[in-house]
Amino acid sequence: MKKRSLFISLCLFIVISAILPGRTVRAEEVDAYVPYVTYCYDSHANGDWYVSPHAYVPEKDTDSVDMGLEVKLKDPSDLTCDKDGNLYIADTGNNRIVILDSELKVKNIISEYTDNSGETTGFNQPKAVFVNEQGDIYVGDTLNCRIVKYDKEGKLLQVIDSPSEEVLQKVIFEPSAIAVDNYDRIYVISQSTNMGVLTLDSEGVFQGFIGAEKTTGTFWDIVKDAFMSEEKKAKARQNVPTEYNNISIDDKGFLYVTSSAYDQSAQYNSMVNKSGTANPIKKLNPSGADVLKRNGPFNQGGDINYFYDCSRFIDVALGTDNVYSLLDQTGGKIFTYDGDGNLLYVFGGLGSSLGVFHMPVAITYYGDKILVLDARTASITSFIRTKYGNTIAEAIRLQNARKYTDAAEEWKNVLKENNTFEQAYRGIATSHMRLGDYKAAMENFRYGSDLEGYSEAYSSYRKGVMEHYMLLIPVVIALIVFLVGLASKKMKAVNEAGWNKQGPVTLKEELCYGWYVIFHPFDGFYELKRSRKGTVRGATIFLVLAVLEELFKQIGSGYIVTGRDWARVSIVDAFMSIGALVLLWTLANWGLTTLMDGKGKLKDIYIASCYALIPTILIGFPATILTNFCSSAELGFINIFCTAGYIWTLLLIFFGALVVNDYSLLKNIVTTAFSIIGMACIAFVSILTVNLFVSLFGFVQTITNEIVYRI
């Protein structure tokens, strides 16, 4: 009886499972069904990411059977939708366009057309499909070298043949991606050209290329080109990788283009150093200029911790409120950014579970959902937005609508779920800026690591403070000038009294004499050597002060310089940047000048070199203090003064060596150059020796431990 009841229950379970539809994951039921980590980068991560709440979770996979297709999708390559909720798939391997309804069930299939010669022609590996606002369908019939236009009912409207060879200059017209603006201008990515985006008017007349990036050949390319025949040159030009691989267009006519043809190291450097032109995503205006905003700690280039395997973007999807998502085929991930170029979240991956992919090839927004087409599994994965993702979207919408107070409240709700999300702090700071609360804006811009925003808020805050204390500013400036003048007068008096003094100099006289040296280098260095106005004691004090100045720069520089609320203090770095260089210079110059009839002793060169550090000390300390009271625009003036101090110090070191060694100008130039080379050699040998002793110590320690353990 029990066996029969168990058998009946099992049968009922199987029947019910077959009748009921497949389970759809709700956004609230996240953790148990998500096979990937959602993450983001911040400004202090140094290439490491931090986990954030899920913004999107997988809903379901829809394959050919679920769509109701009799013939399974084969090598699909493009995916788009219209405003009515219909979905369009470029089923490349089956030479057709599959149209699905809002339930992702097959609605229509387009596979042929009547060309301009009157013949009925089937598609030949169509790789692109685009639908405009009116519902007109543009198909890139790739290997037939045509674009075919249909209305929303599938009725043929137009066949655009390849422009003539004379117009395209022997470029083969093979449309692999299409976008159409509100004026029916057609923008085409051709898989056989790297000349940029090909543009056609509404009649299909070729207008030109836009967005082509200038390239320069290496020296080796020039050498190879000189020995190549014209036939090989032509073949080499044909084998150049396609510059762009996909394209999308927003409602204002701006083109978003992706590329995977960049050198991996160039793309990585452009992303991390925020310089260079190897950007795999661009936003082109009508003239072809890249106007994409790039903010945040890194440029839009994908994952930054994969130097030799950078993200390969193969499609871009445009959402609402200037948000866009990039599909990375290398890692199967989706990178989403706001209109200012700030990274919002990253999710996805490679694998066989629901929510990860085998070979993703296309992405599109489907209302609030994101759909991804996988070529290998011939299926569409749909993702639904979570509460966290909805909160971010609402905050961005309110911010773009200039409802800053409401946007700030939404950003605060985001922080309740993810208190490390820098963009939320920037949003709150923007709200405070609009309300005139600049101090609160500064605080939140700090949390958001937004130096530009912080500088703007600080400038406004400082302006208000200065209005209250306007009368004190000239008083403070006059007091500083008076104190500097008084100190200069006192040091001048000490130096004048010391000219006729007999006996050893005091520490006070040694330090004050430095003021004379920096303004009278030839006489000053001569007296340092002849009359012993300075000693090793005084020189060492100046060297220590210079090291302390570097240390103070680490600790006391303003936020606008360091970009962080805390200081990375390293006494070793401070010493190596000043103290070690002075000691290396002293040893190298003395070792060389003893072989070239130099008159200076080791002590003389050391003293002269240390006294030459005084301009760096006098300028460095106040400059570091001033960085706490300046904006980013004013920082350049402080850098000019600091640079002037370094140049002043280098000139003093040069003239100090000239005077101490009693050299001519030309001979001192030669010895200085060789001394710099000697510094490099000494540093190399020192590092090598240290590494050798470390290795030897490790070897001895290993042997000792082995003996102890065996005993």
N, C-alpha and C positions, 0 to 999 in steps of 0.2 A: 504493500500500500504506500509506504513512504517513497519507494523508488518510482511508483507511478506518479505521485504528486510532484516529485522533483522533476520528472520528465515533462509533465504538463507545464510546470512553471517555466522551465527552460524554453519550451516551445513558444509560450506566450511572450517571453522576453525577446526572443528572436523576431517574432512577428511584429511586436510593437516597435522594436528598433528599426525594422525595415520600413514600417509605415511612417514613423515620425521623421521629420527632416533632420539634417545634420545639425549638431549643436553649434550655435553662434555664441561666441564669447562676448559677454558684456564688459563695458569699460571698467566697471567696478570690480570685476573678477580678474585682477591683473596678474598677480605674482605666480599663480599656479599654472598659467598658460603661456607665459612669455619666455621664449628661449634665448633672449638676448638681453644685454645691458644697455640702458639708455644713459648717456653721459654727455659731458660738456667740458670745455677747457676754460681756465681762468688765466689772469695775467701773471700769476705767480707759480704756474704749474710746471714750467720748464719742460714742457712736452708730456707731462702726465695729465691724465683726465680724472675727473671725479664723477661718481655715480649720481644721477639725478632721478627724480620720479619719472615714470613712463609718461610720455606725452601722447604716444600712439601705441595701441596694442593690436595684434592680429585678430581679425574677425573670422575670415574663412578663405579657403582656396577654391577657385572656380576653374575646373578643367573643361576640356572639350565636351565630355559627356554631360556635365552640369549645364553647359551652354545649349545643349541640344543639337550639336553638330554631328552630322553623319561621318564627315571626314575630319579626323583629328587635326588640330593646328600643327603646322610644321615650320619651324624656324621663324616664328613671328618676330617682328622687329620694331613695330611702332604701336603706340596706344594713345588715343585722345577721346574726348567726349564733347557733346554739344550742350547747349543750355536746357534742352529738354530731357537730359538724362540718358541719351543714347550713347553707346560706347562703340568706338571704331578701332578695329585691329588690322594692321597690315600683316596678313598671313603670307609672308614672303615665299615660303617653301611650296605653298599650294597655289601661288599666283592669283590671289584674291584679296578682297577687302571684306571682312566680316563685321556686320553691324549687329550690336546687341541692344536690347531694350533696358529699361531701368531695373529689371529683375535679373539682368545678365543672361537673358535667354536670346537665342538667335532670332533676329528680326528680318534681316535681309543679307544677301551676299552679292557682291559685285565682282565680276571676274572678266568682263570683256567690254568692248566699246567699238564704235565705228569711227575709224581714223579719218583724216582729211582727204584720203584718196578714195573713200567710200567702202573700204574693206573692213570687215569685222575682225578685230584683233583681240587676242587675250593678253592679259598682263604678263610681263616677264620679270619676275622677282621684284614686285613693288615693295619698297622699303619705307615709304613715307605716306602718311595720311594726315590731313588737316581739315578742320571744319570751322568756317567763319561764323559771325554773329547771325547771318541770315540762314544758316544751315547748309550752305553750299559745301560740297565735299571736294577737296583737292587731293588727288592721288599721284604720288611720285612713282611713275612706271619706270623703274630704274634702268633696267637693261634695254628697254625700248626707247630710252632717251627722250621721254615725254612727260608732260604733266596733263592729267585728265581731270576735267571738272564736271561734277554732277550737281543736281539740285538735291534737296533733302529727301525727295522721293526716289532718288536713284536714276533720274532722267539725265542723259548726257547733255551737257551745255557747251563744252568747249574742249578742244584738243590742242595743246600747246606743244608744238614740235621743238626740237633743239634749234637754237639760233645757228645761223650759218657759221662755218669754220672761219671765214674772214673776220667775223665779228668777235668770236671767242678765241681767236688766235690759236687754233688747233687743240683747244681744250675740249675734252669729251664731256658732253652734257649728260650726267647720270645722277638725277635728283635722289638724294638719300634722306633729306629732311626738308620740310616746307613750312613756311609761315606766311600769312597774308594779313595786311593791315586793313584799317577801316576804309581805305580808298582803293582796295583791291590790288594794291601793289604786292607782287609776289617775291618772297625772299627764299632763295634756294641754297642748300648745301649740296654741292656735287662731290661725289666720292672720288672723283678723278682729278680734283684740282685743290691746290693750297693757296689760291689767290684771294681768298676771303669769301664773303657772302655774295652770291650772284643775284642781281635784282632785275625783275621784269615788270613792265607796266601791266595794266589789266588786260591788254590784248596779247600779252606774251612777248612784247618787243623788248629785247635786251637793253638795259639801261647802264650797266656797268657793274663793277665789284666794289664793295665797301668792307671795311674792317680788316683789310690785308695787313699783316704785320711785317715790318721791315726785318730782314735777316741779313747777317753778314757772315761771309765764309771765313773759316780759319786759314792760317797760313798753309796747312797741309792740303786743304781743299783747293787753294789757288795753285799749288804745285801739281796736284793730280789733274786739275783742269787743263794745265798747260800741255800735258802729254796725252790727253784723251782725244780721240777722233770725234767728229761732229755727231756721228751715229751714237757713240757711247754717251756723249754729253746729253743728247736728246733722251736716251733711255734712262740716264741717271735722274733727269728732271721729272720723268714720269713716275719714278719710284719714290719721290718725296712723299712722306706721310701727309694725309689730309690734315689741314690746319684745324678745321672745325668738324665735329661729328654730329652735332645736333643743334636745334634752334627752337626757341619759343618767342612769342611776342606778347606784350602786355597791351592794355587798352589805350595807352598813349603812344603806341607805335615804337617803343624801345625793344630792341632785339636782345635776347639772352642767348648767348652761344657757348657751347662747351667744346673742349678740346682735350685730346689725350695724346697729342703728338709731341709734347714737350719732353726734353731730357729730364730724367728723374731728379738729378742733382739740381738742375736749374729751377725746377718746380719747387723743390724743397726749400732752396735758398730764398726764392721769391715769397714763399709762404711764411717762413720763420723770420727772415730779416726784413720783411715788408718792403722789398725793393726788387727791381727787375720787372720784366714783362712776361715771364713765363707763368701767367695766370690762367688756369684751366677753365675759368668762367669769366665771361665779360658781358657787359651791358653796353650795347652799341646805340648811339643816337643816329638820326637820319644821315649824318655825314660820315658815320663809321668810327667815331671816336669812342673810346671806352670810358664810360661815365659811372661805372659801378662803384659804390661806396664800399670801402674796405676799412672796417674798424675792428675793435676787439684785439686780443693779444696776437692773433695770427690772421693772415690773409685767407681767403676762401680757397683752400687747397686740399681739404680732407684731413686725414689723420697726420699728425706731425711726428709721430714716433716710429715711422717707417721710412727711413732715408732711401733705401734701395728698392722699395716697393710702394711708392706713393699711390694715393687714391687716383683712380682712373674714372673721371666723370664722363658718362656717356649719355646723360639726358638731364634736363632741368624742367621742373614743374612749377608753374606760377599759381600761388594761392591768392587769397584776398589780403588787402592792406599791405601790399608790397612784400609779403612773405613769399619766399621761394625755397624749393627743396632740390637738392642735387643727388643724383643716383650714382653711387660709386660701385663700379663693376668689380674692382679688385677685392674689396671686402664685403660686398653685398650690403652696404650701409647707405642710409639716407641722412644727409646733412641738411638741416633747415636753418635759414638765416632770415633776419628781418630786413627791411628796406635800407637800413643804415649799415648793413654788413656784419651785424653782431650775430654770433652763433647762438642759436636757441637750444638745440638739442641734436643728438646723433643717436640713431637706433638702427637695428637690423643686423645682418650677418649672413654667413654662408652655412648651409647644412640642409637637412631633410625635414626639419620640423616646421610646423605652421608658424610663419613669420620670418623665416630665413629662406635663402634662395640658392639655386644652383648656378644660374647665369641670368641675372636681371638685365634687361635691355631697354626698358621704357618705364616711365613714371608719369602719372597725371593726378591732379586733384579732382575729386568727384564729390562736390559739395564740401563737407567737412572731412570726408574720407580721403585716404591716399590709396591709389591702386598701382601695383607694380606688376609688370609683365615679365614672366620668366620664360626665356626661349627654350631652355632644356626640358623643363617639365611641361611646357606649352600650357601654362595656367596663369591666372590672375590672382594675386594675393591682395585682399582688401584690409586696410587698417582703419580702425575707428579711434577718434580722439578721446582722451580721458578727461577727467575733471581738471587735472593739472594743465593739460594742453588747452582746454577751453578757457581757463583763467588767463593763460598767457595770450591767447588770441584776442580775448576781450580787452585786456590791458593795451595791447597794440592798437586795436580798433579805436578805443577811446583816446589814446594818445595821438593818433593820426587825425582824429576829429577835433583835436585841441581841447578836449574835455580833461584837462590835466588833473584836476582834483579827483575826479572819478577814476581816472587811470591810476593815480597814486594808490588809491584804495585797493584796486585790483592787483597792483604789483605787490602790495603788502600781503595780500592773500597768497600770492605766489611764494613769497618768502616764508610763509607759514609751513609750506611743504618742502621748500628748498632754500634754506637761508644762505647758501653759497652762490646763488644765481646773480651774477654781477649786473646783468641787464635790468633786473628788477630794481636794484639800487639806482641805476642810471635813470630809470623811468620816474622814480620817486624824486630824485634830484631835479629832473626837468620840471616837475610840478612845482617844487619849491622855488625854482628860478622864476617861473611865470608869476608866482604869487609874491615875489620880492623878498622871500626869506633866504637870503644868500648864504647865511651861515649854515643853515640846515642843508642847503644844496651842496655846499662844500663838503660837509660830512658824508653825505650819501654818494657824491662823486668819488670820494676816497674809497668807500666800500665797493663802489663799482669800478674802481681802477680806471677812471676816465680822466686823464690828465688835461685834455683839452677843455672838457666841461668844468673841471675843477678850476682851471686857470681863468675861465670866463666868469665863474661865480666869485672867485677871489677878487678879480679886478673890480667887480661891482661892489663887493663887500668893502674893499679897501677904499673905494671912492667915497662911500658913506662915512667911514671912519675918519678920513682925511678932512671931510667937511666940518666935522666936530672939533678937530684939533689942528685946523689950518694955521693958526697963529704960532703953534709950537714947532712947526716944521722948520721955518727959517732959524728959530732959536737953536734947535738941535744941530742944524748944519753949521751955524756960526760957532757953536761950542766945539764941534768936532774939528773944524778948521783951526780954532784957537789952540786946542790941545795938541794937534799935530805940529803947528808952528812952534809952540812952547817946547815940545820934545825935541824938535829939530834944533832949536836955539841952544838947549841944554847940552845936546850931544856935540854941537859945534864948539861950544865953550870947553867941554872936556877935551876934545881933540886938539884945540889950540893950546891948552895948558900942557898937553902931553908932548908937544914938539920940543920943548926945552927941559923936560924933566929928565933927571938922571936916575938910574936904578931900574929895577924890574917894574913892569906895568901891572896894574891891578886888573881884576876881572871886569870892573866897570869900564875901564879904559879900553880893554880888548873889545868889549861888546859895542861900545860907542864908536870905535874906529871903523866898524863895519859900515856905518852910515857914510863915512868919507870914501871908503873903497868903492861902493857901488856908483858914486857920482864922479870919482876920479880914479878910474881903474889902473891906468899906467903908473901914476905916482903912488896910488894906494898899494898895489901889489909889490911895487919896488920897495916901499918902506916896510911892508910885511916881512920881506925877506932880509933886508939890510938892517933895519933898526929893531927887528923883532917886536913890532907893534901887536902882533897876534901870536898866540901860542896854540898848541894842540888842545889845550883846555877850552879856550874860547871857540876854536873851530868845531870841536865835538859838540859844544852846546848848540851851535847853529845847525849842525847835522841832526841833532836830536829834535830841535824845533821844527826842522823841515819834515822829519818823519811824523811828528805830532800833528803838523798841519795836514798831512795826508790822512792821518787817522781822524782828525777833526772833520775833514771833508766827508768821511764815511758816516760819522755820527751826526754832524750838525747841518748837513745840507737839507734844504727844504724839500717838501714832498714833490714839488714840481720837477726836481732834479732826480730824486731817487725813485719816484713812482711807487713808493710803498710806505706804510705807516711804521715800519720798523727798519732798523739799520743793520746791514750785514757788516759787522765789525771784524776786521782781521788785521792784527798787528803785523803779521807776517807779510801780508800784501802791502801794507803801508811801508814797511822797511824795504821790501824788494823793489818798490817803485822809486825810492829815493836813495836810501842808505846803501843798498847793495850796488846800485849803479855808480855812486860816488866812489865806493871802495874799489870796484872793478876799474873805473877810470884811473884812479890813483895808481893802482898796481900796473896797469897796462901802459900808461904814459911814462911812469918812472922806468919800467923795464925797457921801454923802447928808447927813451932819451938818454939813458946811460950808455947806449951803443952809438948814439948820434951826437956826442959831445954836448949833451945838455948840462946846464949848470945847476939845475934844481935837484935837491935831495927829496927823498920820499916824504919826509915831513913837510917840506916846503910845498910840494904839489898838493898834499892832503889839506893843508891850511888854506891855500889859495882856492881850492875847489869848494871847501865848506863855506868860506866867506862869500863865494859866488852865489850861494843859495839864498842870500838875504832877500832879493826881490821876490822870489817865490813865497817866502814866509810873510813878508809885509803885505803882499797883495792877496795871498791865499786865504788868510784868516778872515779879513773883512768881506772878501768875496763870498765865502761860504755862509757867513751870517746874512748877507744881502739876499741869498737865494731863498731865504724864508720870507722875504717881503716883496718878491717880484713875480710877475706873470710869465708865462712861457714866451710871450713876444719880447719881453725885456731880458730874458735869459741870455740872448745873443750878445748883448752889450757886456754882461759880466764875463762871458766866455772870451770876449775880445781882450778884456783886461787881464784875465788869467793867462791867455796865450802870450800877451805882451810880457808878462812876468817870466814865463818859461823862456822866451826868446832872450830876454835881458839876462837871465841866468846863464844860458848857453854861451852868449857873447862874453860874459865875464869869465866863464871857465876857459874859453878859448884865449882871451887876452891874458888871463892869469898864467896859463901855461907858457905863453909867448914871453912874458916878462920874467917869470921864474927861471926858465931855461935859457934866457938870453938868445932867442932865435929871431931870424928874420920872418917876415910875414909868410913868404912862400914855404920856407922850411917848416914853419909851425902848421901850415895847412896840411903838408905831407905827413908830418908826425901825428897830427890829429886824426887823419883818415886811417892810418895804420894802427893807431891806438884803439879806435873803434873796432877794427878787425880783431885786435888783440883781446878786447873785452869779450867778444863773442867766443874766441878760442878758450879763454880762461873759464867762462861760464860753461862751455861744453865739457871741458875736462873735469870741472868741479862736479857737474851733474853725473858724469860717467863714473867718477870716483865714489860719489855717494851711493849710487846704485850698486856698484861693485861691493862696497862694504855692507850694504843692506843684504845683498844676496849671500855674501859670505857669512854674515851673522845668522841668516836664516838657515844656511847649510849647517853651521856649527850647532845651532839650536836643535835642528832635526836629529843630528848625530847624537847629541847629548841626551835627548829624550829617548832615542832608540836604545842607547846603552842603559839608561836608568830603568826603562820598562823591562829590558831583558834581564837585568840583575834582580 
